Amino acid sequence: MNTQQLEIRNKQLASWNTFSPGWAKWDNFTMRFLETQAEQIISHLDLRTDDHVLDIATGTGEPGLTIASLVNKGTVTAVDLSDGMLQIAREKATILELNNFRAIQADACELPFEDGAYDAISCRLGFMFFPDMELAARELLRVLKPGGKIVTTVWQGPVDNPWVTIVMRAIKKYLEVPAAAPGSPGIFRCAQPGVLTDLFASLDCSEIREIEIAGKMACSSVDEYWNFMNDVVPPVVSALKVVDPEIRNKIRQEVQHLLGTDSNVNQKIPFGARLITIKKPA
Ligand SMILES: C[S@@+](CC[C@H](N)C(=O)[O-])C[C@H]1O[C@@H](n2cnc3c(N)ncnc32)[C@H](O)[C@@H]1O
């Protein structure tokens, strides 16, 4: 990897280690929010009970932990850059008594595994953070058996994801938020249709399918939404970390206004993701 890619990796590592306590605190909420994507990934993987599966960018363990409960004669190796996130995944595996689940710290661009070691690969919401997406795609294909499948999800664009754009709009009303450099890591890096399809097609994969998944983030109150976004979502945390209490309060009020409610009633806020299924040529 070149200096710029190493810099991205180091920034991502520091950032996800900083956010891991927030992810631990909100784990149940986050896993409910992202459950549809886990279900779709698992259903498209066509797993057998003795499969050896790699879950890339596993974070606090999903969808790897659910897969481990299904491949009960096989194994799941869960990989993430952040030791803070992996510690949470390991604790969950212990509570769930999943002895076929192991968590390993590594970069998706440099996997410490033999060629063709895995039957299938899952990756929920990881690709957009990798230092070099092509290097990562090549590594995933290298460690996958011929004929094996990779199934991954990434976010669609801002229009389909009010769960994050609502708070970002409120922030931008009061604060300057520097625009991300095009192609740099971030939640909307793979938002355009075809980004991952084209990447894997350029690596000689021909059986590739891309579908859209829509769902809702269910919040019991505006406060729950606000607190979750403040603890878990990187661009929101970064923007609000140095803001004074008066401005923070105005942003919180703007969020409530944009959610279209005066009261702390249930909220269902839409999200849109892309699911990409790639089959490695046999
Ligand atoms: C949005 S979280 C997704 C976590 C989990 N898959 C889920 O859906 O709940 C993104 C994860 O990607 C991990 N990550 C970022 N860059 C990575 C890299 N180069 N290699 C492996 N994991 C990486 C982060 O540490 C973080 O845990």
PDBQT file of the ligand as one rigid body, heavy atoms in Angstrom, charges set to zero:
ROOT
HETATM    1  C1  LIG A 301     -20.315   0.604   9.385  1.00  0.00    +0.000 C 
HETATM    2  S1  LIG A 301     -19.277  -0.507  10.231  1.00  0.00    +0.000 S 
HETATM    3  C2  LIG A 301     -20.021  -2.034   9.784  1.00  0.00    +0.000 C 
HETATM    4  C3  LIG A 301     -19.854  -3.090  10.840  1.00  0.00    +0.000 C 
HETATM    5  C4  LIG A 301     -20.701  -4.362  10.651  1.00  0.00    +0.000 C 
HETATM    6  N1  LIG A 301     -20.411  -5.090   9.437  1.00  0.00    +0.000 N 
HETATM    7  C5  LIG A 301     -22.171  -4.034  10.701  1.00  0.00    +0.000 C 
HETATM    8  O1  LIG A 301     -22.805  -3.946   9.622  1.00  0.00    +0.000 OA
HETATM    9  O2  LIG A 301     -22.717  -3.844  11.804  1.00  0.00    +0.000 OA
HETATM   10  C6  LIG A 301     -17.809  -0.493   9.240  1.00  0.00    +0.000 C 
HETATM   11  C7  LIG A 301     -16.663  -1.351   9.782  1.00  0.00    +0.000 C 
HETATM   12  O3  LIG A 301     -15.614  -1.384   8.799  1.00  0.00    +0.000 OA
HETATM   13  C8  LIG A 301     -14.395  -1.525   9.502  1.00  0.00    +0.000 C 
HETATM   14  N2  LIG A 301     -13.279  -1.191   8.614  1.00  0.00    +0.000 N 
HETATM   15  C9  LIG A 301     -12.927   0.036   8.141  1.00  0.00    +0.000 A 
HETATM   16  N3  LIG A 301     -11.865  -0.074   7.356  1.00  0.00    +0.000 NA
HETATM   17  C10 LIG A 301     -11.519  -1.394   7.306  1.00  0.00    +0.000 A 
HETATM   18  C11 LIG A 301     -10.490  -2.130   6.646  1.00  0.00    +0.000 A 
HETATM   19  N4  LIG A 301      -9.592  -1.515   5.869  1.00  0.00    +0.000 N 
HETATM   20  N5  LIG A 301     -10.445  -3.465   6.829  1.00  0.00    +0.000 NA
HETATM   21  C12 LIG A 301     -11.345  -4.091   7.627  1.00  0.00    +0.000 A 
HETATM   22  N6  LIG A 301     -12.336  -3.442   8.286  1.00  0.00    +0.000 NA
HETATM   23  C13 LIG A 301     -12.425  -2.109   8.122  1.00  0.00    +0.000 A 
HETATM   24  C14 LIG A 301     -14.561  -0.573  10.670  1.00  0.00    +0.000 C 
HETATM   25  O4  LIG A 301     -13.627  -0.801  11.693  1.00  0.00    +0.000 OA
HETATM   26  C15 LIG A 301     -16.023  -0.833  11.075  1.00  0.00    +0.000 C 
HETATM   27  O5  LIG A 301     -16.110  -1.787  12.096  1.00  0.00    +0.000 OA
ENDROOT
TORSDOF 0
